[in-house]
Amino acid sequence: MPRYTFRRLSKLPLNEEGLRRYGELNAPDALPGVAVRRTVMRPGAEFPVAPEDVSRLFVTVLGRGVMLLDGDRIEVSATEVVFVPAGCPCGLQTLGGTDWVYLVVQSREGEGEGEGEGAGD
């Protein structure tokens, strides 16, 4: 079964354009046709655990959340990055009473699936 990768970074750009440039400069072949999407999950919102067909990189910008990954429960907050390979079961929940804001980086082939701006409304 695919496993995820969790990292805490201190100098990662936290806006869409900066992250796109960072990805192109540091890993140009990692995800061909990269798409970056900003997502806001409201307090109490959640997405059920399900595998996706594409690999995704989650970058937490603000707030806190819980990622349910391959049977593990991972709490994430600002500057933390989680790589979820294609096929890895993944669920999302907000943590605490504030919005969880994160960027999703993935190939354009999977763009438009799953979560998006204003999720949990």
N, C-alpha and C positions, 0 to 999 in steps of 0.2 A: 504494500500500500504506500502511496506517495507520502512523504513527510514534508513539513513546512520548515521555513527558516525564520528565526526571530533575531532582530538586531536593534540595539539602541545607538543612535547616531547623534552627534552634536553639531555637525556642520553641514546638514543637508538643506537645500533650498526648500522652503515650505509653501511655495506658490506654484501654480501649474506650469507657467513658462520656465521658471528656474529649474523645476524638476525635469521637464522635458529636455532642456539643454544639458543638465547633469547626466541624464541617462544616455543621451546621444554621444556625449564626450567620453564617458567612462565605460559604457557597455553598448556600443552601437549595434551589435548583432544579437543582443540578448532577447529583444522582443521586436521583430521586424514590424513596421507600420504601427508604432506605439501610439496609444491613445491615453490621455490623462483626463480623469473625471473627478470633480470635487463632489463629495457627498456629505450631507448633514443629516444625522439621525437624531430625532427628538428624544427627550427623556422617556424611558419606558418602551422605546421601539426595539424591534428585533426582526431578524431574518432567520428562517429555519435552516437547520443544517442540511446542506445538499452539495454534491460535487458539481464543479463547473468544467466546461470543455476546454477552457483556456487558462494559462497561468496568469496570476495577478499579483501585484505588489501593492500592499496597503501601507500608506504613510499617514500616521496620525498627526494632525495639525493642532487641534484644540480638543479639550475634553478628555473623557476616558471611555473605553469600551471593553467588551469581552469578546474574544474570538474563540469559537468552539472549533478546534482543528484536529481532525483525525483522532478524536476521542480525548483530546486535551483541552483544558480551559486556560486561556492566556489573557491576562489583563494588559491592556496597552494604554499609553498616554502619549502626549506630544513628544516628537522626535523619535518615536519607535516605529520600526519598519518590520513588516511581516511579508515574506514571500510565500505564496500559496501555489504550488504546482497544479497543473491541470489534473483533475481526477481526485484531488484531496478534498474530503468532506469539510465544508466550512459553514459556520453559522455566525451571526453577529448580534450583539445586544449592547445597548447603551449601559453605562455604569454611572450611578450618581444622578443628580438632578439637573444636569446641564446637557446641552447638545454635544454630540460626538462628531467632530468634523475631521474627515480624512480624505486623502486622495487615493484613487485607484488607478494604477498604471497597468495596462494590458495591451495585447495586440488588438488592432482594429477589427479583427475577425470576430471578437467577442463583445465589441462595443454595443452598448444599449441593452445588455442583459442584466438582470438582477437589480441592484440598488441604484439610486440616483438622488439628485438634489431634492432636499425636503423629505427624505424618507421618514416614515413613521408618523406622518401627519394624519 
